Amino acid sequence: MSSDSAPPTFDIPAECTAGVVRDEGPDFYIEVTKVPVPEIGPKDVLIKLNATGLCMSDVHFMMADWGLPKMSELGTQCAGHEGAGVIVKVGSEVKQLKVGQRAGHKPIQDVCHTCEYCKAGKDSYCAKAVFTGLHCDGSYKQYIVSPENYTTLIPDGVSDYIAGPVMCSAATTYTSLKEANLNPGAWAVFPGGGGGVGIQGVQLAYAMGLRPIVVDTGSERAELCKKYGAEHFVDFKEGDPVKQVVELTGGGAHAVFVTAVQSYPIAPQYLGSRVGGQVMCIGLPPAGKYNIDLAPASLIFRGQSIKGTLVSSLGDLDKTLEFAQRGKLHLEPAIVGLSGWNDAVQKLKRSEIAGRVVVDFNKP
């Protein structure tokens, strides 16, 4: 790149590094190889990613266990939706964005911009949403295309290692926390809170004045969660986690934020007798697994509810980045280079990772 006094310019290669899914299905693996750098349209920008977070949704896309069309059937070979990098090229009709600005790659590449949901700030529910890493190549490819009017800029003071995971995991939990509409001091329970999505939810809940409780297992996750704001850590392998949570909260959680999909069958029990308690569904389980079986009477007599939230809208993502810019997201992800990419994804698949993992495209 040129000196600071001149407009930045970038040399764009014909090929770039990518983590391509092979043997799509239960035994998939990531092969690091070279793929063509994509061409942009007149209203697009080209982003060179420095880093991509690894999300469990990537694993589900590559395993093809959500009952959706396979990546390969849609012409997609690279998963990922937690990218952070810099704009290196803009289309001829791009008006606002400029080369050199930092930008991210998030779970949705684009929406229709005209439906009732797009107009109401609920663009993540657009029926024509293009899901990154499924409908199009995602952040496992170093150079990616993003439409100008759906590109998210990364503010100063937020590193690529934090900004990448914010694109999905942090922003997704922010939206769920916002939709729960809890008052400061409310008990927020996070089954699976030691994982990559949950740990960012814990930090955001703490920053919002809530009282987080994590239900997970292992000393590493316990230490991590308490470091980042969890008031209590309940190890589900040591006694009855439901009983412990109900006792700690004086009757039950105000809201349960489910990121560990295995917890869905018992998630409503964490509400105890709490009137108005909510189960907020965040993690998406494999098709047909981990369903909630609930008697309507408990909802009726206690005013309890179950609600789902998807990934964030453009506005919610910007709000989450503001939390990061203010220093409220102290994520310290494990950083791996290209040679450790597949191993990290396989560990994620086996639930062997505490916190988040980020792949640095600039590390061998």
TAZIKA-V312909 format. One record per run of one state. SS is the DSSP state (a for helix, b for strand, c for the rest). FROM is the first residue (numbers start at 1). LEN is the number of residues. If there is no record, write none. Layout:
# TAZIKA-V312909
ss/from/len
SS/FROM/LEN
SS/FROM/LEN
This chain:
# TAZIKA-V312909
ss/from/len
c/1/14
b/15/8
c/23/6
b/29/8
c/37/7
b/44/10
c/54/2
a/56/8
c/64/8
a/72/3
c/75/8
b/83/8
c/91/11
b/102/4
c/106/2
b/108/3
c/111/5
a/116/4
c/120/3
a/123/3
c/126/4
b/130/3
c/133/3
b/136/1
c/137/4
b/141/1
c/142/1
b/143/5
a/148/3
c/151/1
b/152/2
c/154/6
a/160/21
c/181/6
b/187/5
c/192/6
a/198/10
c/208/3
b/211/6
c/217/2
a/219/9
c/228/4
b/232/4
c/236/5
a/241/8
c/249/6
b/255/4
c/259/2
a/261/11
c/272/6
b/278/4
c/282/14
a/296/7
c/303/2
b/305/4
c/309/5
a/314/12
c/326/8
b/334/3
c/337/1
a/338/12
c/350/7
b/357/4
c/361/4
